[in-house]
Amino acid sequence: MYSYELMETGCHYLIQEKENEALKLIKVHFKSDHAVCVSTYTEGEEIVWKKKSDEIFDIAECLDDKAVASWEKLFFSQDAFYEDEDE
């Protein structure tokens, strides 16, 4: 098992928190003595705190800058699309 303590600030990770769950993307913003502040991207962005000791079933990948840029382009273009639908 992995934990949030292993992750580096400023990095994006694809993780599986529990064995049979889908992958999800997170970004680690900063760490305190006992916790980390992360954004999760499942249905939009949500900023949450996790204990450093909280278990993660698998860290599938730490995304490189090129992958993050590609994902951001897709993510933010979808947000713009949904905002236009409301009008």
Helices and strands as residue ranges (DSSP letters): E 2-3, G 4-6, E 12-16, E 24-31, E 35-41, E 45-51, E 55-56, E 58-62, H 65-86
